[in-house]
Amino acid sequence: MRYQTSRQWMITHEWMVKPMQQKEWIEKQGILVWLSEVFSALGTGLYLIAIFVDSWWGALAGYLIVMLLKLPLHLIYLGKPLRFWRTMPPFSGAWRTSWIARGVVFTVLFSMFGFAQLITSYILGSDFLASGQAHNMVYFADVILKVVAGFFVILTGIYCGFMMSYCKSVPFWNTGILPIVILNAGIADGLALVMGIGLLAGGVGVYGPEYFHNLEYASRIVLGVNAVLLGTYLMNASYQSSTAELSVKELLVGRVAIIFWLGIVLFGIIMPLAISFISMFTGDVTTILLVAAIIGHTAGAFALKYCILKVGIYKPILPKSLVF
């Protein structure tokens, strides 16, 4: 009788003594979290690169991705989208302790400053104002708004990494390098998407088609850094704890290995990097190859967030030494 009671206790409280996969942010309604963070990386990365290279259409596309895809999915997951204002100061102090609340605050602030920046940039790019004092004032306001909106778009893109890195119960996420990995991947996505918009517009911002070579050069650097950061992240996780090591094994040889090797490594890093080196040696690259590189970048963005969320595993509450 005593043995049966002890056995039943162990089955009922299995999560206390065994590593358990987290499902809240990747299965069922949790898929909204995955999609929200993917569109966050794509939108914020595109907007950041677009304001840097003066691509108004790129900035508009990035802004709309964040506003129409990232933010609604995030709010729907929270359950009561129309009450998002309760996370904002001065109505609530949740932003002091919750990264989810901070993410909503960052996104709302970006929505305001980003919208104002799009207006000033559009005015400067049109014939509404001739050169003069009014033009100089709008130009000065546009520069200030780009700095402020760029600051908040970086926070909007990176807060997910901080939110996950503060989750001590999932050792694979609980590392300071994760926000850097996510930020760098978002920049790589932005470089790819702004080149895609440049293909449609016949140039990148105020620059001509030759500016693609500079963007490809930057893309090669960012992709190389991305590969190093990802490798460092996985190596660090392997030595961090047995639970984090289990997450790495799931990623490399486990259930999500196919998505990791095909989606992240092949399509997200190797293929666009190879196409970029082809253009470097040949001096030119066909539109088809460039489109393939952009699609690979985007597929890698979906795969990266999916894999990181999917292999999140809760560590046991009770150490093995306390389990009888």
N, C-alpha and C positions, 0 to 999 in steps of 0.2 A: 504494500500500500504506500509505504513511504517512497519507494522507488518510482511508482507511477505519479505520485504528486510532484516529485522533483522533475520528472521527465516532462510533465504537463507544463510546469513553470518555464522550463527552457524553451518549449515550443511557442508558448504564448508570448514570451519576451525575447524572441529570437533576434529582434533588431538591437537588443542591448549588447549582444555578444558577437554579432557577425556584421561585417561591412554590408550596407544596404544601399542600392542605387537610388538616387533622388529622381523623382518623376514629376514633381510639381511644376517644373519649368521646362519640360520637354515633351510631356505626353498629355493627351486630351486637351484641355484648355491651356495647358502650359505651352503648347505649340505657339500660342499668341506671343509669349515671351520671346521665343526663338525668332519669330518673324519680326517682331518689334525691334529687337537688337540688330538683326541683319539690316533692316531699312535704316536704322539709326546710323550704322557704320557707313552705308552707301550714301545716305543723304548728307550727313555731316562732313564726310570726307570730300564729297563733290563740292559742297558749298565752300569749304575752306580753300580748296585748290582753285576754285573758280574766282573767288574774290582776289586771290593772289595774282592770277593771270588776267584779270579784268574780263572775264567771260560772264556777261550778264545772263545769257541763256543758261549757262551752267549753274550760276548761283540760283536762278529761279527754279531750275529742276531740282537742285539739292534741297532748297527750301520747301518745295511742294512734297518731296519724298518724306521729309521729316514731319510736316504738318498733316498730310493726308494719309500717310501710311504708318509711320512710326508712332506718333502720338495717339491716334485713335486705337490702335492695337494695344498699346500700353494701358490706356484708360479702360478699355473693355475688359482686359484681364483683371484689373482691380475690382471690377464688379459693379461699380456705380459711377460711370463716366461723368455724369453731370455734377458730381460732388467733388471734382478735382480741386476746386478752389479751396477746399478745406485743408489741403496740404500747403497752401501758400501763406506766408506771413502777410499781415498780422493775425490772420484767422486761426493759425495753428503754429505750434512750435515743433511739429514733427520733423521739419527739415534739420533740426539740430542733432537728431539721432538716427534718422532713417535715410539711407541712400536712395530709396525709391521716391520718397518725398522730395529729396534734393533734385532728383532727375526730372521730376515734373516742374519744379521751380526753374531749373536751368532751361528746359525746353520752352516754357512760357516766356521767359525773358528773351531767349533767342528769337522766338516768334515775333516779338515786338520790335527789337532792334534790327533783326534781319529784314523785316518788311519795310522799315524805314530806309534801310540801306538800299534795297532794291529800287525804291522810288528815287532816291538821290542819284543812283548810278544810271537809271533810265533817263532822268532829266539831263545828265551830263552827256549821255550818248545820243541825245536827240537834238533837234534844232530849237528847242524851247528858249534857251538862253544863249545870247551871244557873249563874247568875252567881255568882261567888265566886273564891277563889284559884286553883282548878284551871282555871276558865274563863280567867282572866287569863293563866295560864302557857301554855295552849294558844294563846291569841290572840297572845302575844308570840312563841312559836315559829313560828306561822304567818306573821307579818310577816317574821321573819328568813329563813324558808325561801323566801318569795316573792322576797326580794331576791337570795338566793343562786341559786335556781333560775332567776330571771329573768336573772341575769348569765350563767349557763351556757347558757341557751336562746338568748341573743343571740349568744354565741360559736358555738354549734352552727349557727345560721342564717347567720352571716356568714363562717365559715371558708372556705367554697367560693370566695367572692370573693377572699379573700387567696391561696388556693391558685392560682387562675387568674392573679391579678395578678403573682405571682412567676414566671410562666412567660415568660421573656425571649424564647424562641424564637417566641412568638406575639404580635406587637406589639399586636394588637387587644385582648388581655387584659391586657397589661403596663402597667397604669395604676392609680393609687391610687383613682380614682373608682369603679372597678367594685365593690368591696365596699360602697360607700355606695349605689349603684344597687340592688344585690341586697337590702340591709337595708331600704331604704325600700319596695321592692316587696313584701317580706315583711310589713311593717307594714300596707300597703294590703290585702293578702290577708287578714290577720288581722282587720282591721276589717270586711271583707265577710263573712267566715265567722262571726264572733261575732254579727253581725246576723241571719245565717241561722239560727243556733242559737237566737237570741232569738225568732225567729218561731215556732219549734217549742215553745219553753218558755213563750211568752206574756209575755216580758220579758227584759231583759238583767241577769242576776245578781240583785242585791237591788233593782234599779230597775224601774220600770214601763215600759210601751210608749213613754211620752213620751221616754225616754232615747235612742230611736232617732234623734231629731233631733240630739242632741249627737254621736252617732257619725257621722251623715251629714255634719255640719259638719266633723268631723275628717277624714273620708274625702275631702271636697272639697279640703282643704288638702294632704293626703298625695298625692292624685292630681295636683294641680297641681305639687307639688314633684317628683313622679315624672317628669312630662313634661319639666320643666326639666332634671333630672339626666340623663335619657336623651338629650335633645338636646345637652347639654353633652358627654356621653360620646362621642357620634358625631362631634361637631365636633372634639373634641380628637384622636380617632383619625384623622380625615381629614388632620390636619396633622402627625401623629406620624411616619409613615413611609409609603413607597409600598405596603408590604405591608398595613399597617393600613387605608390608604385603599382598597385592593382589597377588604378585608373589609366596609367600609362600603358600597361599591358593590354587593357581593353581597347585602347586607341591604336596600338601598333599591330597587335595580332588577334584581337578579340572581335566583338560583335560589330564595331564601327570601323574596323581596319580598312575595309574597302572604300568607305567614304573618305577616310583620312588620306589614304595613298592616292586615290583617284581625284577626289574633290580638292583637297588642300595641296598635296605635293605636286601632282601632275598638272591639273588644270589651273590651280591657283598660283603656282610658283614656277615650275619647270617650263611649261608651255609658253606663258607670256615672256619669261626671261629669255628663252631660246629665240623667240620671234624678235625680241628687242636686240639681241646680239646679231641676228641676221641683218637687221636694218643698219646696224653699226658697221658691219663689214661690207655690205653691198651699197651703202649710201642711200638706199630707198627700200620701202617695203610696200607690198601690194595692199589694197584696201581689204581684201579677203583675209589676209593674215592679221591685219590690225584688228578687224572685227573679231576674229577668233581669239586674239589675245584679250580683248575687252570682255568677251563672253567667259573666257577662262577665269579672269579676275573676279567677275561677278559670281560665278559658280563657286569659286574658292571662298568668297565671303559667306555664302550660305553654308558651305561645308564646315568652315572654321567654327562658327557659332554653334552649329548643331553638335559637332564633336565635343567641344568644351562642355556644353550643357549635358550631353548624353552620358559622358563618362564621369560625371560628378557622383561620388560615392561617399555616403556618410560613414564616418569612423565609428567603431563600437564605443558605447559608453563605458563598459566595463573592460579593463585590461585582461589579457589572458590569464595573468597570474591570480586573478580573483574569481575565475570561472572554475567550478569544481564539477 
